[in-house]
Amino acid sequence: MKKTIAVLLSALLLFGMLAGCGAKKEEPAPTPTPVPTEAPKPIAAPTPEPTPAPDLSDAPVTGTPEGSVIFEKDGVKVTTAGLDNDPTYWDARPIVWVDIENAGSKDVYLGITEGSVNGVMAGVTLTEYYEEDGEYSGSSEQFGAFVPAGETVRRSLGYSAPDVPGIRLDTLGEMELRFTLAEDDWTEPWYTSAPVVIATGEGFAPVDVAVLGKVVLDNDTMTLVLGEQDYLDWFGPVVYAYVFNKSDRCIGLYPDTAEADGVFCDYLFGGLQTLPGKIDAGMLAFDGEARELKGFEQLSMTFALVEAETYNGLSGGDSATLDPVSVTYPPQVWGEFENGGLSMEITPKYNAFITVETPENDENGILFTVSETASLEAGGYEGAGWLFSIGKVSEKRLHEMLCYDMSGEEVFARDADGNYYIYYRPTDVRYERATVEEMQRDAEQWSMLNAWAVDMKDRVRDANGLEDAFFGNSEVDMLISRAAWEKGADCYLATLEYMDVDPKVADGTPYAEFVMEGGFWQIEPEDLPDPDYLSGENLVVGFMGEDTFLHFYPMDGGYVILQRGEENTIYQANWEDDAISNYEAMRGWYYACAEKTGRKAPDHSMDSFLGAWHEQIAGRGTLDIEKSVAPGKLVITGRWPGSAFDAAEWQLVGALDDDGNLAYENGHWETVEFDEDGAEWTTDESWEESGYFTLGAGGELTWHDDNLRVAEDSVFVR
């Protein structure tokens, strides 16, 4: 089965918020130190002595990140237990550990509402973190904690910042929130606390919303600012908005009507909700004809203002429609480029800062080179300000490249003609300015452009309808590439079954590409599940004259030992297909070579299943069954249209069971919907499909699906 990575991306729009073996040289596998296998454990944190509980009244409760009782009610007490960083992100924001003690007589759910950080409304979360094999993950229940009676649990207070220009919450100076108590996470709380403020002592500069765009409303209630516009693939044109609440009531500000360059916006997403003295920021997105705009110069809007005594009261507070406001933007100049049949669009926000070159017939296949204009001018040399390039190469050329180090080069897409697309990025800093002062002044702009450049390969791939592609370039990947494609490489594949074979007597492309799509990373012996995990049977890729060997093992995890002389290095696949392992793919390559040399007889045991099939009664459902890269396994692709606008699709890998059926498990199923333009998206899916296919005496194929995706077993014929 072709390996894919499924990434589920969802947009949450709320009203008022958008928020070796017997080879030529046998070498023993390494013997790492045993590591006991344990269940994941929550991350520990320091346990300081708590301060005495304060008197929780309507007045705000102030505490520090360590040793402060910040909540106490009905036997539930929350004590801060230290300042830390979120371990699940490389650019982690701070978190505050808390111990939650439930000395009461009933189970409770402790929730959070009205979160803000450094004076800005933020999504404050209450999360449990787990560590397993050096990887960290957070609980799926992040907005509260269920605490059984008589127990104490440790959680962390973290936060998410608005993803808008001008708002940075990288440091935690002050966190404010209210706690709630409820029976569970779906019932209304019976108690909401007074405001709780955790002050870290870290200085922070208050945000001045007036400098983030045009002030369109400034009165005793609020300061409202409409900032820069942007263009997002999911929403089309958007505008960033900011509001500072000057009043003593909670306010909600929701877009009511909008007109962009004379185009009426049928529906608007987004909104701002804020507490007294706080700032909220977000983006406003438009639907209808306005969504098709590439940008606009004149925007007029009206807002509905809701005021309430409490934050939760905004759902039914006093409302009024504000007078229209408007803002004028400079001409929205898009960068539209095309070269070699590939197109690239640059939104106006970034187009103003960059220079794009489109060389003709470049010998390396470069189609676009993008640089920061200011660095290019200040540096005065070729390559100054370089952000990224995109190139196109043939499959043959790509295979040559994969045999050697590709630092700064990433395969990211392929087209229907078999060409591959490479994303090139600098491995050194190309930021240039004439003076140190200018370097400091424009550092944020340079960082912004580099962050944007990382996403451009995905935008180009999607905009041109290219297929996603990836190949690893570790030492393991390079050696596999050499065995498959390097001319003159003196190498072999070997097991005890048929001894050594020449890997190039059969086409190694499907097998090598399958294995390399997962990529490999180096691990330490203590990271193995068991000290004897890599021992016994294995498949060797050997390079004669280089004293270099790859040992592939059948164990789960995609482990490989790279042996150079007396030195052994362990690698593990970044990820591996659930239905076909890397070891099986390498053995498929080995068997293909053994068959070519006559050492192994071809396996025809499953040939009767191969081919194209259609559902017998109506003919709507179809199956395509073909050989896989793994010995003894077949790939089944199923498709069953539900209507003119949706279809069910299966990707399955089957093998013969004891009854002679073609059985599968860990299969992928999804339903796909289409719009009038043919665009498609997944609406439901499963990665645990199981069942089997049975051949009848008359040659018909019966499909039994354990998950009952169809009402009864379906019969297919050729």
HELIX and SHEET records of a PDB file:
HELIX    1   1 VAL A  209  VAL A  211  5                                   3    
HELIX    2   2 GLY A  288  GLU A  292  5                                   5    
HELIX    3   3 ASN A  312  GLY A  316  5                                   5    
HELIX    4   4 PRO A  348  ASN A  351  1                                   4    
HELIX    5   5 THR A  373  GLY A  379  1                                   7    
HELIX    6   6 GLU A  395  LEU A  402  1                                   8    
HELIX    7   7 VAL A  436  ARG A  441  1                                   6    
HELIX    8   8 ALA A  443  ALA A  463  1                                  21    
HELIX    9   9 GLU A  475  TRP A  485  1                                  11    
HELIX   10  10 THR A  509  MET A  516  1                                   8    
HELIX   11  11 PRO A  525  ASP A  527  5                                   3    
HELIX   12  12 ASN A  582  LYS A  596  1                                  15    
HELIX   13  13 ASP A  607  PHE A  609  5                                   3    
SHEET    1   A 3 LYS A  41  PRO A  42  0                                        
SHEET    2   A 3 TYR A 129  GLU A 132 -1                                        
SHEET    3   A 3 GLU A 135  GLY A 138 -1                                        
SHEET    1   B 5 VAL A  61  GLY A  63  0                                        
SHEET    2   B 5 VAL A 196  ALA A 199  1                                        
SHEET    3   B 5 GLU A 174  ALA A 182 -1                                        
SHEET    4   B 5 VAL A 108  VAL A 117 -1                                        
SHEET    5   B 5 VAL A 120  MET A 121 -1                                        
SHEET    1   C 4 VAL A  61  GLY A  63  0                                        
SHEET    2   C 4 VAL A 196  ALA A 199  1                                        
SHEET    3   C 4 GLU A 174  ALA A 182 -1                                        
SHEET    4   C 4 TYR A 191  THR A 192 -1                                        
SHEET    1   D 5 VAL A  61  GLY A  63  0                                        
SHEET    2   D 5 VAL A 196  ALA A 199  1                                        
SHEET    3   D 5 GLU A 174  ALA A 182 -1                                        
SHEET    4   D 5 VAL A 108  VAL A 117 -1                                        
SHEET    5   D 5 GLY A 144  VAL A 147 -1                                        
SHEET    1   E 5 GLU A  66  LYS A  73  0                                        
SHEET    2   E 5 VAL A  76  ASN A  85 -1                                        
SHEET    3   E 5 PRO A  94  ASN A 102 -1                                        
SHEET    4   E 5 THR A 152  SER A 160 -1                                        
SHEET    5   E 5 GLY A 123  THR A 127 -1                                        
SHEET    1   F 5 LYS A 214  ASP A 218  0                                        
SHEET    2   F 5 MET A 222  LEU A 232 -1                                        
SHEET    3   F 5 GLY A 236  ASN A 245 -1                                        
SHEET    4   F 5 ILE A 279  PHE A 286 -1                                        
SHEET    5   F 5 LEU A 268  PHE A 269 -1                                        
SHEET    1   G 3 VAL A 263  PHE A 264  0                                        
SHEET    2   G 3 CYS A 250  ALA A 260 -1                                        
SHEET    3   G 3 LEU A 272  THR A 274 -1                                        
SHEET    1   H 4 VAL A 263  PHE A 264  0                                        
SHEET    2   H 4 CYS A 250  ALA A 260 -1                                        
SHEET    3   H 4 GLN A 298  ALA A 308 -1                                        
SHEET    4   H 4 ASP A 318  THR A 321 -1                                        
SHEET    1   I 4 VAL A 263  PHE A 264  0                                        
SHEET    2   I 4 CYS A 250  ALA A 260 -1                                        
SHEET    3   I 4 GLN A 298  ALA A 308 -1                                        
SHEET    4   I 4 VAL A 325  THR A 328 -1                                        
SHEET    1   J 2 GLY A 335  ASN A 339  0                                        
SHEET    2   J 2 LEU A 342  ILE A 346 -1                                        
SHEET    1   K 6 ILE A 354  GLU A 357  0                                        
SHEET    2   K 6 ILE A 366  GLU A 372 -1                                        
SHEET    3   K 6 TRP A 386  VAL A 393 -1                                        
SHEET    4   K 6 TYR A 420  TYR A 424 -1                                        
SHEET    5   K 6 GLU A 409  ARG A 414 -1                                        
SHEET    6   K 6 GLU A 467  ASP A 468 -1                                        
SHEET    1   L 7 MET A 499  VAL A 501  0                                        
SHEET    2   L 7 CYS A 491  THR A 495 -1                                        
SHEET    3   L 7 LEU A 539  PHE A 543 -1                                        
SHEET    4   L 7 THR A 548  PHE A 552 -1                                        
SHEET    5   L 7 TYR A 559  ARG A 564 -1                                        
SHEET    6   L 7 GLU A 567  ALA A 573 -1                                        
SHEET    7   L 7 PHE A 520  ILE A 523 -1                                        
SHEET    1   M 9 GLY A 611  GLU A 615  0                                        
SHEET    2   M 9 THR A 622  LYS A 627 -1                                        
SHEET    3   M 9 LEU A 634  SER A 643 -1                                        
SHEET    4   M 9 ASP A 646  LEU A 656 -1                                        
SHEET    5   M 9 LEU A 662  PHE A 674 -1                                        
SHEET    6   M 9 GLU A 680  LEU A 695 -1                                        
SHEET    7   M 9 LEU A 701  ASP A 705 -1                                        
SHEET    8   M 9 SER A 714  VAL A 717 -1                                        
SHEET    9   M 9 GLY A 611  GLU A 615 -1                                        
END                                                                             
